[in-house]
Each structure stands twice: as structure tokens, then as C-alpha cells.
Amino acid sequence: MAEIKPGLVVASSNGRVGITDAVDVLRAGGSALEAVISGIKLVEANPNDHSVGFSGLPNLLGQVELDASVMVGEGLTAGAVGGLHDYQDAVELARMVMEELPHSLIVGDGAKRFASEMGKLPVELLTEDARQIWQARLERDQETGDASQRRFAQKIGALVRRVSQDPEKPAPPHGTVNFIARDREGRLAVGVSTSGWAWKYPGRLGDSPIIGAGNYADDRWGAAACTGRGEMAMRCCTAHSVVTFMRFGMPLSEALTTAMEDLRSLNDPYASEMNIVAVDRDGNHSGASTTAGKTYIFMDESMESYEEPTRMHVPLVDAPSLV
């Protein structure tokens, strides 16, 4: 008889505010999906996190647009919303898409309409703190950013002046929250939520609501989720790749490394940071990043608090030859 492991939650480091609640769901006998939703909702409600949910940084028109998705490893069921305005609990709405509709992804006005039909109450997502951050960063990055940041700032700055009355918009930071849970029955679930790339072009979707790019879960092999420049993960199907490599027999660390190395083939003048967290079917976990020193967090039912290990560092460019 297979050993029953305690429930486990793995998250990106900004999941600190929600990981204990997620583990408590597992302790109470809840499912992996319920744990993921519980943890992410607290991050979405955190006004100090400007990359997710309430107080997220807006697009170039000053509108906060939320993207989120969930996937369950049993039966490969999934739901997602993109470009959601005026409603905070994007990850819960993604679950409702999965459970209530014959679709996997709805966006824009359709997502907003669905939130209203599901009884969600509208929320003003743009806080004054986020607005001030948003306005402060264009000029700074035009002066101090690297070449690709400056080009992007100049290009978006020109768009802003054409379509908006406010010529000052922020630099394009991007951030996301990932949660992966494995419950006592060995079932996997993964969730991702984000307000996307700050002052993105309106309607831009990154990898977070795209199943296979920003997240993927299959109880037979494992689960993975991404943060960073979503356009990179979309083009390489990064989350799905990690799980597929495990399906082909690679151990977790090798699957992560191989998926990260795939990103090196991209022709992308805006290439930037990419991060992955992953769990295999046995409950082993790890993380990887193109940036040295990045961390992730994990906690299981036996632990009083989370731990925060360092992710494997896989640079975006090949190491120089020593020969």
C-alpha cells in the first residue's frame, strides 16, 4: 500500500500571506483545488502586492486588468479568465468558469458579465498607492533602464500620448502568484493570478490565463506554474513542458532545467526574467529562475510555518565556453 503523504502547498514567494490558510484547508480534509483557491484569494486581496488583484498596477489607460487560471490534475479540467475589470477574486471566477461553463477561458466584457452573474460584487481595483507607482516609473526607466527597457518605455510612452490625457505611465514590472497543492489523496491542483505587465497595451494577456503556458497539472506526472515575462512561457508552453518532461522520465530538477533552457531559443528583444515552481507526482518540489537568488515557499501539514528555499539558477543565456 502506497504511503499517504501529508498535504503540501508550494507557492511563489509572494504567496506568504496565503500559504498557511491553504495548508489549513488540507488539514481539514479539503481538496488541493480548495487549498489553491484559499491561498490565492488572500494574495489577490493584499493591497501591498501590486502584481496581483486589488491594488494591481494598471495598463497604459490606467485600468487594472486581472488574469487568472486554475487546473486540476485529475481529468485535466481547467478554467481561466483574462482582462477582467472591476472584480477582485479572479481565481475564484476561473474556478467558476471550469465548473459552470462548457468553456475553459473567457475574457474582457464576457468575464466581467460572468462575474456579475455569479453574484460577485464589483471592486475599485486601482488604489492611490498603485496609481502613484504607476505614474512614477516611465521617466526613471527611460533614464536608467537597460536598452530593451528604454525602447519599450519610449514605444509605450508614444502610445500613451496618443490615446491618453495623462502622459506619465509606469515602467513595465510584471509579477504573478503561483500556488500548487497536493492533497492527502495525491491529487494535484495549480492556480495562477496576476494583474499582468504594468502599463501593458489594453487587452494584453500573458501566460497566466493560458493553460499549458502559465500553469499545468496532471496527477499522473506532476504540476508546474510560471511567473515572469508571459510571452516567453506562451511561446515555449513552459508549464506543460515541465510536466511533459517528467512524463518522459526526467526527474523534477532535470525537467525544470530543460524547460528553462528551451527559453534560450527565443528571439525576443524584451526577454527578461522567468521563474517556475513545480511538484512531481510523489510530492517532491523545486523551483527554477533565470535570476540568481530567487526563492519560493513550501509548507506541508506537519509544519508550523513555511520554508523558503532558493530556486535553481538557470541563466537565460548559455554559459561561456572555457575551451
N, C-alpha and C positions, 0 to 999 in steps of 0.2 A: 504494500500500500504506500502510495506516494506521501511524502512528508507535507503537511499543511503548514505553509509559512505564514507568519503574521502579515497583515495588510501593510502595504508600502505606498508611500507617496513620494514622488520625485518632482521637483519644480525648478524653474529658473529662479535666480536669487531674489528677484522682486516678489516672489511668492511667499516671503516670510510671514506676511500678515495673515495668510490664509492656510498655511500648511497644518497647523495644529488642529484647526476645525476640520480639515479634510481627513486627518487621521482619526479624529473622534468619530466621524461618520463610519469609518471602517471598524472601529472598536465596538460600535453599536450594532454591527452586523450589516451595515449598509453596503451598497454596491460600489464598484470602482467608479462608475459614472456619477453617482451621487456625491462621492468624495471630490471628484474633479470639479463639479459644479459648485459645491460648497466653498472650496478653496478659491476658485477664480472670482466668484462674486464679491468676495471681500477685497480682492485686489482692484476690481472694477470700481468699487465704492471708495477707494482710498484717494483722497484729494492730493496727497503728496506724491502720487505716481502719475506723472504727466504723459505716460506712454500707453495707458490703458483706461478705458471707461471714463467715469466722471473726472473732470479736470484734465482730460487728454488735450494735447496740443492740436490745433485745428489745421485745416487745409488752407490754401492761399486766399480763399474768400472769407476766412475766419469761421468756418463751420467745422464742428467736431464730427468726424465720421468714424463709426466703430465697425470693426470686423471681428468675427469670432467663429469658431467651429468646434464640434465635438465628434469623436468617433469611438465606437465600442468594438472591441476585438472579437466578440462573439457574433458572427453573422455579418461583420463588416458594415454595420449600419452607421450612418453619419448624417449630420445636419450642419448648416452654416448660414450665416448672414453676412452681408457686406454693405458698406456705405450706409450704415444705419444712423439716422439722425434722431436726436431728441429722446432717446430711450437708453437707459444705463445698462441693464442686465443683458448684454449682448450674448453671453454664453448660454444663459438660460433660454433665450429666444432660439439660439441654434439648436438646443435640445428639443424645443417645441417643433421646429421645422422637421427634425428627424422623426418625431413621434406622431405629429398631427398631419403632416402633409405628404403627398407622394413624391416630393422633391427632396433634393439634397442641399440646394443653395438658392436663396432669394436675396435680392439686393435693392438698395435705394428706396424708392417710394413703396415698393412692394413689401420690403422688410418693415418699414415704418407702419404701413397699414396692418400687417400681420401682428405686430406688437400691440397695436390698439385693439384688434380683435381678440387677442389673448388676455385682455384686461390689464395690460401694463400701463402704468401712469407715466406721462411724459416728464422729462427732467431737463433742466437747462444744464448742458454738459460743460460749457465754456465758463470756467471760473476766472476771476480777475487775475489771480496768480498766473494761470496758464496764458491768459491774454498778454500779460506783460512779458513773460518769457518769449512768447511767440513774436512779439514786436521787436525784441531787443537783439535778435541774432543775425539778421541778414547782413548788417553793416560789419559786424565783427568777423563773420566768416569771409566776407569779401576782402577783408584786410589780412586775416590771419590763417584762413583755412588752407588746405593743400590745393593743388591745381584743380583737381576734379571738383572739390567743394566750391571753389571760386567760380568755376564755369557754371556749375549748377545754380549757385546763388544769383549769378548775373542773368542766366536764362529765365529763372523763375521771377526775378525782380522785374524783368521786362514784361512778363506776362501779367504780373500784379499791376503794373502801371497801366496796362491796357484794360483790365477787367475790374479793377477795384479802385475805390476812392482813397484807400489807405496804402501808401507806397512802401510802408515798412512791414515786412513779414519776417518770420524767423528762419534760422538755419534748419536743415532737414534732419534732425535727430530722429531715429526710429527705435522703437522698443516694443516689447511684447511680453506677455506672461504665458508660460507653459506649465501645465500640470499633467503628470502621468500617474495613474493609480493602478495598483494590483491588489485585488481584494482577497479574502481568505480562500475563496474558491478558485483562485488563479486567474480570474477574469481581468482583462486589461481595459482601460479607457484612457483617452487623452483629450485634452481641451486646450485651446489657444484663444487668446483675446488680445486686441490691440486697438489703439486709436490711429495706428499707422504712421507713416512718414510725415512729420510735421511740415506744414505748408505744401503738401503734395498737390498735384493737379486734381481738381474735384472729380470724384468718381474713381480715382485710382484704387485698385485692390492689390494688396501684396499677397504673400503666401498664406497668411493666417486663415482665411476662409476657404482655401483651396486644399481639398483632401488629397493627400499624397505629396503635396509640396510642404505645407506648414505643419501637418501632422499626419500620422498614420498609426493604426493599431490592428494587430491580428493576433488573437490568442494563441495561434499555433507557433508564432515566431517571436513576437515582441512588439514594442511600440516606440515611436520617436516623435519629437517635436522640435521646431526651429524658431530662433529669433535672429534678427539682423536684417540685411537687405533682402526683402522678399522676392524681388525679381530674380535673384540668383537661385534661390531654392525652387522657384517655379520652373525655371529652365532646366534644372537638373533633377526635379522630382525628389528632392533631398530626403525628406522624411520616409517616403516609400522606399527609397534606395537603401536606407539603413536596415529596414525590416527585410527587404528582399535579400540583401547580402547575408543576413542571419539565416534566412530560409535556405540559402545555398551552402550553409555550413560554417560560415565565418563566425568566430567568437565576437562578442559585443564590441570590444575595443577595435578589432580589425574592421568590422562593419562601419563603425563611426569614422575611422581614419580613411577608409576607401571612399566613403560618401563625401567627406571633406575634400579629399584630393581631386574628386571629379570637378569641383568648382574651379580648379585651376585652368580648365579648358575653355572657360567662358571668355568671350571677347566683350568686355564690359568696362567702359571708361569710368563708370561710377562704382566699380567693385569696392566693397567695404566689408565690414565685419559680418561673420556668420557664426552662429552658435547652435549646437544640438544637445538635447538631453535624450536619453534612451534607456529602456528597460528590456531585458530579454524575457523569454517565457518562463524562466526559472526564478525571476525576481532579481537578477543581477542588474546593476545600474551603472551608468557612467555619463560623462559629458565631454564635449569637444568644442573648441573655439579656434578661430583664426587669430585671436588675440591672446597673448600670453597672460597668465594670471587670472583668467576669468574663472568664476566659481558657479556651482549650482548647489541646491539643497536637497536633502532627503530626510525622511523620518518614517519609522515603522511603529507598529502598535506597542512594541516593547520599549520604546524610547520616550524619555520625558521631554526632550526637545530635539530640534533638528540639528543635523550636522551639515557643514558646508565645505566639501572637498573642492580642490582645484580641477578644472577641466583639462583634458589632454590638449596640448597646443599643437595644432596642425596649420602651419602658415599657408597663406593663400598663394604663395609662390614657392617653387621648388628651392630647396637649399642649394647654394652654390657648390659646384664641384670642387673637391680638394685635389683632384688629379691634375 
